[in-house]
Amino acid sequence: MTVAIPAVRSRDDAEFRSAVREWCREHVPPDWRTTQSGASDTTFVDFQKNWFATLRGAGYAVPHWPAEWGGGMSVDDQIVLYQELAAHDAPRLVLPFVSIHHAASTLLAAGTEEQRRRHLPAILDGQIWCQGFSEPGAGSDMAALTTSARRTGDVYVVNGQKVWASGAMHADWCLLLARTDPNAPKRQGISYFLLDMSTPGVDVRPIRQATGESHFCEIFLDDVEIPATALVGPENDGWRVAQETLGAERGMTMLELAERLGHGGFPWLVDLCARSGPDGERPLDDPRVADRLAALETEITGLRLLCADFVAGGRGPADASVVKLYYSEVLQRVTDFGAEIGGLDAQTRLRKPLSSGWESGNWVLDFIGSWEWTIPGGTSEIQRTIIGERGLGLPREPKGS
Ligand SMILES: Cc1cc2nc3c(=O)[nH]c(=O)nc-3n(C[C@H](O)[C@H](O)[C@H](O)COP(=O)(O)OP(=O)(O)OC[C@H]3O[C@@H](n4cnc5c(N)ncnc54)[C@H](O)[C@@H]3O)c2cc1C
């Protein structure tokens, strides 16, 4: 069934769209879902690096970066690019996600020129990054972190433990938060570092999840020496720098994901509803199903508009939180409906291609995966608090020092 997906921007460069379309037809690996199902870690890493290099060759790997660093695509063109990639069922960039979004945004906003020159080209060459913010006692209350960094001469000596670091087992570098002043008020004593993961004293242990995957890791830091030149922003100003990283995690990354939902997930859902069951009936013929689809389509279009406006600028203090919160909720409703309509088949086909995100093609796994989005970068409860306090100016939640 063909689904007419509304445009969310007024300008659609037909020539650019047709070039991307042609490129996708030629370059999207047609069999990636099969080869990435049950693949080993090495196969996954090789595949992701090759796909990234292929996109880079076309200028499509980091469209959101400034032109001088290899990006420079307008928001309209980025939207077209993401739409076409989704429509051609291209694999997602799962492995370099933190590198091209979180690390790059942080370096661009708060890094030194030398740090940018060192790392941005390396990221384009395939350097992989992870994010070491959370600790066993510091998740939502990130300012409670206790990993310490003590300056001795030209280095900081770091000790502590991080947890839930996505992809850290494959990472070359880490965005690390550590406490440099134990006596300062909680948020004022934190510094932000770039950590080379091959430094002696760094021990990465993957965490086995209930699904059998190991998406994230613990990182143990034992007398790890970080050169003072790897400090991002001034000492003890890491909380402010971390807001740049979190802003990217909550906002910028959603443009692609929202278009994926509109041009990948939603058409799949409509397809599923249009398929005849064993009795010859189609779910779509039930007006309640049609109503639900119409409501979801409206929500997805709203989400895409929100993301496009956010990325185009004019951001309010809580806009990134609004975008992230809304994306995770719409995603849950879409995948939940897919699991419901997919029936027994959706419950029993439980293989997930490694290079997919939530869009594995299995609605139950995708529904479970959709819950992930309500946690990283700040849980939905935390986003609501930010929206209430910073966006709506409601009274602040009582906090510690
Ligand atoms: C898929 C995934 C990937 C992740 N990747 C990374 C990564 O790469 N790097 C990294 O550093 N971390 C990562 N995380 C960790 C993530 O950032 C934390 O899990 C998150 O910040 C929540 O912290 P917590 O798990 O300690 O939960 P807690 O802070 O203990 O929260 C538990 C519950 O209490 C609620 N709660 C807590 N405080 C408040 C409050 N003040 N008001 C209302 N409700 C509250 C929370 O919303 C939540 O529902 C990832 C997590 C997931 C799920």
The ligand as an ORCA input file, in Angstrom:
! r2SCAN-3c Opt
* xyz 0 1
  C      19.626      2.751     26.298
  C      20.420      3.545     27.296
  C      21.630      4.085     26.920
  C      22.379      4.814     27.841
  N      23.583      5.289     27.429
  C      24.349      5.979     28.304
  C      25.645      6.423     27.915
  O      26.099      6.185     26.792
  N      26.395      7.101     28.816
  C      25.949      7.382     30.071
  O      26.663      8.029     30.823
  N      24.724      6.932     30.488
  C      23.928      6.244     29.632
  N      22.699      5.775     30.032
  C      22.289      5.995     31.433
  C      21.170      7.011     31.587
  O      21.619      8.315     31.309
  C      20.652      6.881     33.039
  O      20.103      5.586     33.141
  C      19.596      7.925     33.349
  O      20.205      9.181     33.496
  C      18.775      7.573     34.590
  O      19.603      7.348     35.690
  P      19.457      6.052     36.614
  O      19.442      4.852     35.709
  O      20.506      6.151     37.671
  O      18.013      6.128     37.266
  P      17.609      6.957     38.556
  O      18.187      8.309     38.500
  O      17.909      6.124     39.766
  O      16.052      7.082     38.375
  C      15.153      6.014     38.666
  C      13.718      6.550     38.458
  O      13.454      7.643     39.361
  C      13.049      8.783     38.621
  N      13.602      9.988     39.244
  C      14.859     10.162     39.709
  N      14.996     11.416     40.171
  C      13.811     12.060     39.968
  C      13.325     13.373     40.223
  N      14.091     14.304     40.777
  N      12.037     13.645     39.882
  C      11.229     12.726     39.327
  N      11.651     11.444     39.051
  C      12.904     11.129     39.370
  C      13.653      8.610     37.242
  O      12.958      9.340     36.259
  C      13.502      7.113     37.045
  O      12.211      6.791     36.594
  C      21.915      5.022     29.163
  C      20.690      4.474     29.561
  C      19.944      3.730     28.634
  C      18.645      3.135     29.078
*
